[in-house]
Amino acid sequence: MLGGCLLDIDFDGTRFTCNDGVCPDGFSCVEGTCVTSSAGQDGGTGGDGAPLADAPPPDADTATPACNEQFGAAPSYQLCVADGTSCEFFVTSEVATACNDICPLYGGATCVNSFDASAGTECTREVEGNCTATHQSQICICTRG
């Protein structure tokens, strides 16, 4: 009779830094930390392995809409990070537009910050724009509700 071993390694909760914006396959760079690619979608996990669901935390106002619900109609929308008060998402436009103009289009939201971003690396922050910089592809951080 032969005996065997099965090694099952679970990397959940493991953190990788991405100061250069590069992460292993299956991960995206968000705020200097590689997170699973599904973190930009409902039910993903953050760099610390904690759920990064597109819903407000349990103690938040339950009337606050989900990011996908509020901003999902934006062109080339991709959710990057969601928290109880804001949504960070990638968006494109045919002409250079500022997040100061994009956020109010969706439920009267206000821009918190913005970053230039490129298609192919959608949730990787490049140059900070402070809501007023105009880009054809960018990350907008907008208030919820």
DSSP file (Angstrom, degrees, kcal/mol; ACC not computed):
  #  RESIDUE AA STRUCTURE BP1 BP2  ACC     N-H-->O    O-->H-N    N-H-->O    O-->H-N    TCO  KAPPA ALPHA  PHI   PSI    X-CA   Y-CA   Z-CA
    1    1 A M              0   0    0      0, 0.0     2,-0.4     0, 0.0     0, 0.0   0.000 360.0 360.0 360.0 132.2    0.0    0.0    0.0
    2    2 A L        -     0   0    0      2,-0.0     2,-0.3     0, 0.0     0, 0.0  -0.794 360.0-150.3 -98.3 137.6    1.4    3.4   -1.0
    3    3 A G        -     0   0    0     -2,-0.4     2,-0.3     2,-0.0     0, 0.0  -0.770  16.9-175.5-101.8 151.7    0.9    6.4    1.2
    4    4 A G        -     0   0    0     -2,-0.3     2,-0.4     2,-0.0    -2,-0.0  -0.957  17.3-137.7-144.1 162.1    0.6    9.9   -0.2
    5    5 A C        -     0   0    0     -2,-0.3     2,-0.5     2,-0.0    -2,-0.0  -0.932   6.7-154.8-120.8 145.4    0.4   13.4    1.0
    6    6 A L        -     0   0    0     -2,-0.4     2,-0.6     2,-0.0    -2,-0.0  -0.979   9.5-155.6-120.7 118.2   -1.8   16.2   -0.4
    7    7 A L        -     0   0    0     -2,-0.5     2,-0.6     2,-0.0    -2,-0.0  -0.847  12.6-178.7 -96.8 118.8   -0.5   19.7    0.2
    8    8 A D        -     0   0    0     -2,-0.6     2,-0.5     2,-0.0    -2,-0.0  -0.923   5.1-171.2-121.8 104.2   -3.3   22.2    0.2
    9    9 A I        -     0   0    0     -2,-0.6     2,-0.6     2,-0.0    -2,-0.0  -0.828   7.1-158.6-101.0 130.8   -2.1   25.8    0.7
   10   10 A D        -     0   0    0     -2,-0.5    -2,-0.0     1,-0.1     0, 0.0  -0.938  10.7-176.6-111.1 116.7   -4.6   28.6    1.2
   11   11 A F    >   +     0   0    0     -2,-0.6     3,-2.5     2,-0.1    -1,-0.1   0.274  35.0 137.7 -95.7  10.7   -3.3   32.1    0.5
   12   12 A D  T 3  S+     0   0    0      1,-0.3     3,-0.1    37,-0.0    -2,-0.1  -0.331  73.8  21.1 -56.5 134.8   -6.6   33.8    1.6
   13   13 A G  T 3  S+     0   0    0      1,-0.3    -1,-0.3    33,-0.2     2,-0.2   0.352  90.5 137.1  87.4  -5.8   -5.7   36.9    3.5
   14   14 A T    <   -     0   0    0     -3,-2.5     2,-0.4    35,-0.1    -1,-0.3  -0.532  43.0-146.6 -73.5 139.6   -2.2   37.1    2.1
   15   15 A R        -     0   0    0     -2,-0.2     2,-0.4    -3,-0.1    20,-0.1  -0.898  14.6-172.6-112.9 138.0   -1.1   40.6    1.1
   16   16 A F  E     -A   34   0A   0     18,-0.6    18,-3.2    -2,-0.4     2,-0.3  -0.985  18.5-136.3-123.0 136.8    1.1   41.6   -1.7
   17   17 A T  E     -A   33   0A   0     -2,-0.4    16,-0.3    16,-0.2     3,-0.1  -0.649  14.3-171.7 -89.3 153.2    2.4   45.1   -2.2
   18   18 A C    >   +     0   0    0     14,-1.9     3,-2.4    -2,-0.3    14,-0.3  -0.356  23.6 152.6-140.4  56.4    2.3   46.7   -5.7
   19   19 A N  T 3  S+     0   0    0      1,-0.3    -1,-0.1    13,-0.2    14,-0.1   0.776  82.7  48.8 -58.6 -25.9    4.2   49.9   -5.4
   20   20 A D  T 3  S-     0   0    0      2,-0.2    -1,-0.3    -3,-0.1     3,-0.1   0.379 119.2-111.7 -94.0   3.3    5.1   49.6   -9.1
   21   21 A G  S <  S+     0   0    0     -3,-2.4     2,-0.4     1,-0.2     8,-0.3   0.528  79.5 123.1  81.3   6.6    1.5   48.8  -10.1
   22   22 A V        +     0   0    0      6,-0.1    -1,-0.2    -5,-0.0    -2,-0.2  -0.881  32.9 171.7-108.8 132.3    2.3   45.2  -11.0
   23   23 A C        -     0   0    0     -2,-0.4     3,-0.1     4,-0.2     6,-0.1  -0.894  37.8 -91.6-130.5 161.1    0.5   42.2   -9.4
   24   24 A P    >   -     0   0    0      0, 0.0     3,-1.7     0, 0.0    -1,-0.1  -0.243  64.1 -71.4 -64.3 162.0    0.5   38.4  -10.0
   25   25 A D  T 3  S+     0   0    0      1,-0.3     3,-0.1     3,-0.0    12,-0.0  -0.256 124.3  30.8 -52.6 139.5   -2.2   37.0  -12.3
   26   26 A G  T 3  S+     0   0    0      1,-0.3    11,-3.1    -3,-0.1    12,-0.3   0.428 106.4  91.8  88.2  -0.2   -5.6   37.1  -10.7
   27   27 A F  E <   -B   36   0A   0     -3,-1.7     2,-0.3     9,-0.3    -1,-0.3  -0.910  56.8-155.4-126.3 154.2   -4.8   40.2   -8.7
   28   28 A S  E     -B   35   0A   0      7,-3.0     7,-2.9    -2,-0.3     2,-0.6  -0.953  26.2-115.1-124.6 147.6   -5.3   44.0   -9.3
   29   29 A C  E     +B   34   0A   0     -2,-0.3     2,-0.4    -8,-0.3     5,-0.2  -0.739  38.7 171.4 -85.2 118.2   -3.3   46.8   -7.7
   30   30 A V  E >   -B   33   0A   0      3,-2.7     3,-1.5    -2,-0.6    17,-0.1  -0.975  70.0 -22.3-130.7 116.2   -5.5   49.0   -5.5
   31   31 A E  T 3  S-     0   0    0     -2,-0.4    -1,-0.1     1,-0.3     3,-0.1   0.876 126.9 -49.4  52.4  44.8   -3.9   51.6   -3.3
   32   32 A G  T 3  S+     0   0    0    -14,-0.3   -14,-1.9     1,-0.2     2,-0.4   0.527 121.4  98.1  79.0   5.8   -0.5   49.9   -3.3
   33   33 A T  E <  S-AB  17  30A   0     -3,-1.5    -3,-2.7   -16,-0.3     2,-0.4  -0.991  72.4-126.0-128.5 134.7   -1.9   46.5   -2.4
   34   34 A C  E     -AB  16  29A   0    -18,-3.2   -18,-0.6    -2,-0.4     2,-0.3  -0.661  33.8-178.2 -76.9 127.4   -2.6   43.6   -4.7
   35   35 A V  E     - B   0  28A   0     -7,-2.9    -7,-3.0    -2,-0.4    11,-0.1  -0.886  38.6 -83.0-122.5 156.5   -6.2   42.4   -4.3
   36   36 A T  E >   - B   0  27A   0      9,-0.4     3,-2.8    -2,-0.3     4,-0.3  -0.272  41.1-117.9 -57.5 145.0   -8.0   39.5   -6.0
   37   37 A S  G >  S+     0   0    0    -11,-3.1     3,-1.0     1,-0.3    -1,-0.1   0.783 114.5  62.3 -57.5 -28.1   -9.4   40.6   -9.3
   38   38 A S  G >  S+     0   0    0    -12,-0.3     3,-2.1     1,-0.2     6,-0.4   0.565  79.6  87.1 -74.8  -6.1  -12.9   39.8   -8.1
   39   39 A A  G <  S+     0   0    0     -3,-2.8    -1,-0.2     1,-0.3     5,-0.2   0.774  80.9  60.8 -65.2 -24.0  -12.4   42.6   -5.4
   40   40 A G  G <  S+     0   0    0     -3,-1.0    39,-0.4    -4,-0.3    -1,-0.3   0.444 104.6  60.6 -79.7   2.0  -13.6   45.1   -7.9
   41   41 A Q  S X  S-     0   0    0     -3,-2.1     3,-1.7    39,-0.1    11,-0.1  -0.816 106.0 -72.1-123.7 164.1  -16.9   43.2   -8.1
   42   42 A D  T 3  S+     0   0    0     -2,-0.3    11,-0.2     1,-0.2    -1,-0.1  -0.276 117.3  20.1 -54.9 136.2  -19.5   42.4   -5.5
   43   43 A G  T 3  S+     0   0    0      1,-0.2    -1,-0.2    -4,-0.1    10,-0.2   0.504  90.9 131.7  86.2   4.9  -18.4   39.8   -3.0
   44   44 A G  E <   -C   52   0B   0     -3,-1.7     8,-3.0     8,-0.6     2,-0.4  -0.023  52.7-115.4 -75.9-172.8  -14.6   40.1   -3.6
   45   45 A T  E     -C   51   0B   0      6,-0.3    -9,-0.4    -9,-0.1    -6,-0.2  -0.956  17.3-127.4-127.6 149.6  -12.0   40.5   -0.9
   46   46 A G    >   -     0   0    0      4,-3.0     3,-2.4    -2,-0.4   -33,-0.2  -0.209  45.2 -84.7 -81.1 179.4   -9.7   43.3    0.0
   47   47 A G  T 3  S+     0   0    0      1,-0.3   -13,-0.1     2,-0.1    -1,-0.1   0.713 130.9  54.4 -60.3 -21.1   -6.0   43.0    0.4
   48   48 A D  T 3  S-     0   0    0      2,-0.1    -1,-0.3   -33,-0.1   -33,-0.1   0.345 119.0-109.6 -94.8   7.1   -6.5   41.9    4.0
   49   49 A G  S <  S+     0   0    0     -3,-2.4    -2,-0.1     1,-0.3     3,-0.1   0.374  76.1 135.0  83.5  -6.0   -8.9   39.1    3.0
   50   50 A A        -     0   0    0      1,-0.1    -4,-3.0    -5,-0.1    -1,-0.3  -0.474  68.6 -88.7 -75.3 148.5  -11.9   41.0    4.4
   51   51 A P  E     -C   45   0B   0      0, 0.0    -6,-0.3     0, 0.0    -1,-0.1  -0.281  32.6-165.4 -58.0 138.3  -15.0   41.1    2.3
   52   52 A L  E     +C   44   0B   0     -8,-3.0    -8,-0.6   -11,-0.1    -7,-0.1  -0.488  26.0 168.5-119.5  57.9  -15.1   44.0   -0.1
   53   53 A A        -     0   0    0    -10,-0.2     2,-1.9   -11,-0.2   -11,-0.1  -0.363  46.2-115.2 -73.5 152.1  -18.8   43.7   -0.9
   54   54 A D  S    S+     0   0    0     -2,-0.1    14,-0.2    12,-0.1    -1,-0.1  -0.438  86.3  89.8 -85.7  63.4  -20.5   46.4   -2.8
   55   55 A A  S    S-     0   0    0     -2,-1.9    -2,-0.1    11,-0.1    11,-0.1  -0.983  84.4 -94.7-152.5 151.9  -22.8   47.3    0.1
   56   56 A P        -     0   0    0      0, 0.0    28,-0.1     0, 0.0    10,-0.0  -0.308  53.2 -91.7 -65.8 155.0  -22.6   49.6    3.0
   57   57 A P    >   -     0   0    0      0, 0.0     3,-2.5     0, 0.0    26,-0.0  -0.224  45.9 -97.9 -61.0 160.6  -21.3   48.2    6.3
   58   58 A P  T 3  S+     0   0    0      0, 0.0     4,-0.1     0, 0.0     0, 0.0   0.780 124.4  49.8 -54.7 -30.5  -24.0   46.8    8.6
   59   59 A D  T 3  S+     0   0    0      2,-0.1     2,-0.1     3,-0.0     3,-0.1   0.427  93.2 101.1 -90.5   3.2  -24.0   50.0   10.7
   60   60 A A  S <  S-     0   0    0     -3,-2.5     2,-0.3     1,-0.1    25,-0.1  -0.365  92.5 -77.5 -83.3 165.9  -24.4   52.3    7.7
   61   61 A D    >   -     0   0    0      1,-0.2     3,-1.7    23,-0.1    -1,-0.1  -0.470  37.4-146.7 -61.9 120.8  -27.6   53.9    6.4
   62   62 A T  T 3  S+     0   0    0     -2,-0.3    -1,-0.2     1,-0.3    -2,-0.0   0.606  93.1  69.4 -71.1  -9.8  -29.4   51.1    4.6
   63   63 A A  T 3  S+     0   0    0      2,-0.1    -1,-0.3    82,-0.0    -2,-0.1   0.570  72.5 108.8 -81.7  -8.7  -30.9   53.6    2.2
   64   64 A T  S <  S-     0   0    0     -3,-1.7    -4,-0.0     1,-0.1     2,-0.0  -0.536  72.5-126.2 -70.2 125.6  -27.4   54.1    0.6
   65   65 A P        -     0   0    0      0, 0.0    80,-0.1     0, 0.0     2,-0.1  -0.322  23.1-101.4 -72.9 156.0  -27.4   52.5   -2.8
   66   66 A A     >  -     0   0    0      1,-0.1     4,-2.5    78,-0.1     5,-0.2  -0.433  30.6-118.8 -69.3 149.3  -24.8   49.9   -3.9
   67   67 A C  H  >>S+     0   0    0      1,-0.2     4,-3.3     2,-0.2     5,-0.5   0.916 114.5  50.8 -58.4 -45.7  -22.0   51.3   -6.1
   68   68 A N  H  >5S+     0   0    0      1,-0.2     4,-1.3     2,-0.2    -1,-0.2   0.877 112.2  48.2 -61.4 -36.6  -23.0   49.0   -9.0
   69   69 A E  H  45S+     0   0    0      2,-0.2    -1,-0.2     1,-0.1    -2,-0.2   0.906 118.9  38.5 -68.3 -42.6  -26.6   50.2   -8.8
   70   70 A Q  H  <5S+     0   0    0     -4,-2.5    -2,-0.2     1,-0.1     3,-0.2   0.903 134.0  17.6 -78.3 -42.7  -25.7   53.9   -8.6
   71   71 A F  H ><5S+     0   0    0     -4,-3.3     3,-2.5    -5,-0.2    -3,-0.2   0.450  89.5 105.6-112.5  -2.8  -22.8   54.1  -11.1
   72   72 A G  T 3<<S+     0   0    0     -4,-1.3     5,-0.2    -5,-0.5    -1,-0.1   0.681  74.9  62.1 -57.1 -21.7  -23.1   50.9  -13.2
   73   73 A A  T 3  S+     0   0    0     -4,-0.2    -1,-0.3    -3,-0.2     3,-0.1   0.522  76.8 113.2 -83.3  -4.8  -24.4   52.8  -16.2
   74   74 A A  S X  S-     0   0    0     -3,-2.5     3,-1.9     1,-0.1    19,-0.1  -0.402  85.9 -88.0 -65.9 144.0  -21.3   54.8  -16.6
   75   75 A P  T 3  S-     0   0    0      0, 0.0    17,-2.4     0, 0.0    -1,-0.1  -0.313 107.9  -5.4 -59.4 129.3  -19.3   54.0  -19.8
   76   76 A S  T 3  S-     0   0    0     15,-0.2    14,-0.1     1,-0.2    -3,-0.1   0.734  92.9-172.5  58.7  26.7  -16.9   51.1  -19.3
   77   77 A Y    <   +     0   0    0     -3,-1.9     2,-0.3    -5,-0.2    14,-0.2  -0.193  14.1 171.2 -52.4 132.9  -17.7   51.1  -15.6
   78   78 A Q  E     -D   90   0C   0     12,-1.5    12,-2.9    44,-0.1     2,-0.2  -0.906  29.7-130.9-144.5 118.4  -15.6   48.8  -13.4
   79   79 A L  E     +D   89   0C   0    -39,-0.4    10,-0.3    -2,-0.3     3,-0.1  -0.499  28.5 171.9 -69.3 131.1  -15.8   49.0   -9.6
   80   80 A C  E     -     0   0C   0      8,-3.1     2,-0.3     1,-0.4     9,-0.2   0.819  65.1  -2.5-103.4 -53.1  -12.4   49.2   -7.9
   81   81 A V  E     -D   88   0C   0      7,-1.9     7,-3.2   -41,-0.1     2,-0.4  -0.998  59.3-168.8-145.1 138.9  -13.2   49.8   -4.2
   82   82 A A  E     +D   87   0C   0     -2,-0.3     2,-0.3     5,-0.2     5,-0.2  -0.991  12.5 163.1-128.1 138.0  -16.4   50.3   -2.3
   83   83 A D        -     0   0    0      3,-2.3    -2,-0.0    -2,-0.4   -31,-0.0  -0.788  55.4 -81.4-136.7-173.1  -16.9   51.5    1.3
   84   84 A G  S    S+     0   0    0     -2,-0.3   -23,-0.1     1,-0.2     3,-0.1   0.673 124.1  26.1 -67.7 -17.7  -19.8   52.8    3.3
   85   85 A T  S    S+     0   0    0      1,-0.2    59,-2.0    58,-0.1     2,-0.3   0.598 120.6  29.9-121.7 -16.2  -19.5   56.4    2.0
   86   86 A S  E     - E   0 143C   0     57,-0.3    -3,-2.3    59,-0.0     2,-0.4  -0.949  54.4-142.0-146.1 163.8  -17.9   56.3   -1.4
   87   87 A C  E     -DE  82 142C   0     55,-2.7    55,-2.5    -2,-0.3     2,-0.6  -0.996  10.5-159.5-126.9 130.0  -17.4   54.3   -4.6
   88   88 A E  E     +DE  81 141C   0     -7,-3.2    -8,-3.1    -2,-0.4    -7,-1.9  -0.953  28.7 159.6-110.3 119.2  -14.1   54.2   -6.5
   89   89 A F  E     -DE  79 140C   0     51,-2.6    51,-2.8    -2,-0.6     2,-0.3  -0.976  40.5-117.6-144.5 153.9  -14.6   53.1  -10.1
   90   90 A F  E     +DE  78 139C   0    -12,-2.9   -12,-1.5    -2,-0.3     2,-0.3  -0.689  38.5 171.6 -87.5 141.4  -13.0   53.1  -13.5
   91   91 A V  E     - E   0 138C   0     47,-2.6    47,-2.4    -2,-0.3     2,-0.3  -0.991  17.7-155.5-149.0 151.0  -14.9   55.0  -16.3
   92   92 A T  E     - E   0 137C   0    -17,-2.4     2,-0.3    -2,-0.3    45,-0.2  -0.869   7.2-171.2-123.0 162.3  -14.3   56.1  -19.8
   93   93 A S  E     -     0   0C   0     43,-2.4     4,-0.1    -2,-0.3    -2,-0.0  -0.984  32.6-123.1-148.3 154.5  -15.7   58.9  -22.0
   94   94 A E  E    S+     0   0C   0     -2,-0.3     2,-0.3     2,-0.1    42,-0.1   0.837 102.2  33.9 -69.1 -32.1  -15.5   59.8  -25.7
   95   95 A V  E    S-     0   0C   0     40,-0.1    40,-0.2    41,-0.1     2,-0.1  -0.911 108.2 -84.9-120.0 151.5  -14.2   63.3  -24.8
   96   96 A A  E     +     0   0C   0     -2,-0.3     2,-0.3    38,-0.1    40,-0.2  -0.335  57.9 176.0 -57.2 126.3  -12.0   64.2  -21.9
   97   97 A T  E     - E   0 135C   0     38,-2.4    38,-2.0    36,-0.1     2,-0.3  -0.955  26.4-124.5-135.5 149.3  -14.3   64.7  -18.9
   98   98 A A  E >>  - E   0 134C   0     -2,-0.3     3,-1.7    36,-0.2     4,-1.5  -0.678  21.0-124.7 -93.1 149.9  -13.7   65.5  -15.2
   99   99 A C  H 3> S+     0   0    0     34,-0.5     4,-2.6     1,-0.3    33,-0.2   0.779 110.9  71.2 -62.2 -25.8  -15.1   63.4  -12.4
  100  100 A N  H 34 S+     0   0    0     31,-2.1    -1,-0.3     1,-0.2    11,-0.1   0.786 107.1  37.3 -58.2 -26.0  -16.6   66.6  -11.1
  101  101 A D  H <4 S+     0   0    0     -3,-1.7     4,-0.5    30,-0.2    -2,-0.2   0.756 117.0  50.9 -94.2 -30.4  -18.9   66.2  -14.1
  102  102 A I  H >< S+     0   0    0     -4,-1.5     3,-1.1     2,-0.2     4,-0.4   0.935 102.8  56.5 -75.0 -47.9  -19.3   62.4  -14.0
  103  103 A C  G >< S+     0   0    0     -4,-2.6     3,-1.7     1,-0.3     6,-1.1   0.892 103.2  52.7 -56.0 -46.9  -20.3   61.9  -10.3
  104  104 A P  G 3> S+     0   0    0      0, 0.0     4,-1.1     0, 0.0    -1,-0.3   0.743  96.4  69.8 -64.7 -20.1  -23.3   64.2  -10.4
  105  105 A L  G <4 S+     0   0    0     -3,-1.1     2,-0.7    -4,-0.5    -2,-0.2   0.720  95.3  60.0 -66.5 -19.2  -24.7   62.4  -13.4
  106  106 A Y  T X4 S-     0   0    0     -3,-1.7     3,-0.8    -4,-0.4    -1,-0.2  -0.824 135.0 -38.4-119.1  91.8  -25.4   59.3  -11.1
  107  107 A G  T 34 S-     0   0    0     -2,-0.7    -2,-0.1     1,-0.2    -1,-0.1   0.721 104.0 -70.3  69.4  22.8  -27.7   60.0   -8.2
  108  108 A G  T 3< S+     0   0    0     -4,-1.1    -1,-0.2     1,-0.1    -3,-0.1   0.788  81.6 171.7  68.9  26.8  -26.4   63.5   -7.6
  109  109 A A    <   -     0   0    0     -6,-1.1     2,-0.4    -3,-0.8    -1,-0.1  -0.216  26.1-132.6 -68.6 160.8  -23.1   62.2   -6.2
  110  110 A T        -     0   0    0     -7,-0.1    33,-2.5    -6,-0.1     2,-0.3  -0.920  21.0-112.6-115.2 140.8  -20.1   64.4   -5.4
  111  111 A C  E     +F  142   0C   0     -2,-0.4    31,-0.3    31,-0.2     3,-0.1  -0.543  28.6 178.8 -73.4 134.0  -16.6   63.8   -6.5
  112  112 A V  E     -     0   0C   0     29,-3.8     2,-0.3     1,-0.5    30,-0.2   0.769  66.8 -33.1 -98.8 -41.1  -14.1   63.0   -3.6
  113  113 A N  E     -F  141   0C   0     28,-1.4    28,-2.5    18,-0.1    -1,-0.5  -0.964  55.7-149.0-168.6 169.1  -11.0   62.5   -5.8
  114  114 A S  E     -F  140   0C   0     -2,-0.3    15,-3.3    26,-0.2    16,-1.0  -0.988   4.1-165.2-150.1 158.1   -9.9   61.3   -9.2
  115  115 A F  E     -FG 139 128C   0     24,-2.2    24,-3.3    -2,-0.3    13,-0.2  -0.996  29.6-111.9-142.4 142.4   -6.9   59.6  -10.8
  116  116 A D  E     +F  138   0C   0     11,-3.0    10,-2.2    -2,-0.3     2,-0.3  -0.490  44.4 175.9 -65.6 145.0   -5.9   59.1  -14.4
  117  117 A A        -     0   0    0     20,-1.5     2,-0.4     8,-0.2     5,-0.1  -0.982  21.5-131.7-152.1 155.3   -6.1   55.4  -15.4
  118  118 A S    >   -     0   0    0      3,-0.4     3,-1.9     6,-0.3     6,-0.2  -0.855  28.0-104.0-114.0 145.4   -5.6   53.4  -18.5
  119  119 A A  T 3  S+     0   0    0     -2,-0.4    18,-0.0     1,-0.2    -1,-0.0  -0.421 111.5  37.0 -59.9 139.1   -7.7   50.7  -20.1
  120  120 A G  T 3  S+     0   0    0     -2,-0.1    -1,-0.2     0, 0.0     3,-0.1  -0.007 121.9  47.3 100.2 -27.6   -6.1   47.3  -19.4
  121  121 A T  S X  S+     0   0    0     -3,-1.9     3,-2.3     1,-0.1    -3,-0.4  -0.322  75.3 162.2-132.7  48.9   -5.0   48.4  -15.9
  122  122 A E  T 3   +     0   0    0      1,-0.3   -31,-0.1    -5,-0.1    -1,-0.1   0.747  69.6  39.6 -47.3 -43.8   -8.4   49.9  -15.0
  123  123 A C  T 3  S+     0   0    0     -3,-0.1     2,-0.7   -44,-0.1    -1,-0.3   0.125  87.8 108.6-100.3  22.2   -8.1   50.1  -11.2
  124  124 A T    <   -     0   0    0     -3,-2.3    -6,-0.3    -6,-0.2     2,-0.2  -0.885  67.3-134.5-100.2 114.9   -4.5   51.2  -11.1
  125  125 A R        +     0   0    0     -2,-0.7    -8,-0.2   -96,-0.2     3,-0.1  -0.467  31.9 167.8 -68.1 132.5   -4.2   54.8  -10.0
  126  126 A E        +     0   0    0    -10,-2.2     2,-0.5     1,-0.3    -1,-0.1   0.605  59.0   3.7-108.8 -95.0   -1.8   56.8  -12.2
  127  127 A V  S    S-     0   0    0    -11,-0.1   -11,-3.0     2,-0.0    -1,-0.3  -0.845  75.9-120.7-101.4 129.1   -1.8   60.7  -11.8
  128  128 A E  B     -G  115   0C   0     -2,-0.5   -13,-0.3   -13,-0.2    -1,-0.0  -0.432  27.5-177.6 -67.2 137.8   -4.0   62.3   -9.2
  129  129 A G    >>  -     0   0    0    -15,-3.3     4,-1.3    -2,-0.1     3,-1.1   0.529  27.4-137.2-116.2  -9.9   -6.5   64.7  -10.7
  130  130 A N  T 34  -     0   0    0    -16,-1.0     2,-0.4     1,-0.3   -15,-0.1   0.855  63.5 -70.9  52.9  40.0   -8.4   66.2   -7.7
  131  131 A C  T 34 S+     0   0    0      1,-0.2   -31,-2.1     2,-0.1    -1,-0.3   0.118 131.1  73.6  71.6 -20.9  -11.8   65.9   -9.4
  132  132 A T  T <4  +     0   0    0     -3,-1.1    -2,-0.2    -2,-0.4    -1,-0.2   0.639  66.4 101.2-101.6 -15.1  -11.1   68.7  -11.9
  133  133 A A     <  -     0   0    0     -4,-1.3   -34,-0.5   -19,-0.1     2,-0.4  -0.474  67.9-133.8 -71.2 140.4   -8.6   67.0  -14.3
  134  134 A T  E     +E   98   0C   0    -36,-0.2     2,-0.3    -2,-0.2   -36,-0.2  -0.825  34.1 158.7-101.0 134.2  -10.1   65.9  -17.5
  135  135 A H  E     -E   97   0C   0    -38,-2.0   -38,-2.4    -2,-0.4     3,-0.2  -0.960  44.4-136.6-144.9 158.3   -9.4   62.4  -18.9
  136  136 A Q  E    S+     0   0C   0      1,-0.3   -43,-2.4    -2,-0.3     2,-0.4   0.709 102.1  26.8 -88.2 -24.1  -10.9   60.0  -21.4
  137  137 A S  E    S+E   92   0C   0    -45,-0.2   -20,-1.5   -20,-0.1    -1,-0.3  -0.991  84.9 133.4-137.9 131.8  -10.2   57.1  -19.0
  138  138 A Q  E     -EF  91 116C   0    -47,-2.4   -47,-2.6    -2,-0.4     2,-0.5  -0.968  52.8-101.1-163.1 170.7   -9.9   57.6  -15.2
  139  139 A I  E     -EF  90 115C   0    -24,-3.3   -24,-2.2    -2,-0.3     2,-0.4  -0.949  34.2-164.1-105.9 123.5  -10.8   56.5  -11.8
  140  140 A C  E     -EF  89 114C   0    -51,-2.8   -51,-2.6    -2,-0.5     2,-0.6  -0.902   8.7-158.6-106.5 137.6  -13.5   58.5  -10.1
  141  141 A I  E     +EF  88 113C   0    -28,-2.5   -29,-3.8    -2,-0.4   -28,-1.4  -0.962  26.3 173.7-113.4 111.9  -14.1   58.4   -6.3
  142  142 A C  E     -EF  87 111C   0    -55,-2.5   -55,-2.7    -2,-0.6   -31,-0.2  -0.843  33.3-105.8-121.0 152.7  -17.7   59.6   -5.7
  143  143 A T  E     -E   86   0C   0    -33,-2.5   -57,-0.3    -2,-0.3     2,-0.2  -0.382  38.6-114.4 -69.4 154.3  -19.9   59.8   -2.7
  144  144 A R              0   0    0    -59,-2.0    -1,-0.1     1,-0.2   -34,-0.1  -0.618 360.0 360.0 -86.6 151.0  -22.8   57.3   -2.4
  145  145 A G              0   0    0     -2,-0.2    -1,-0.2   -80,-0.1   -38,-0.1   0.458 360.0 360.0  72.3 360.0  -26.4   58.4   -2.5
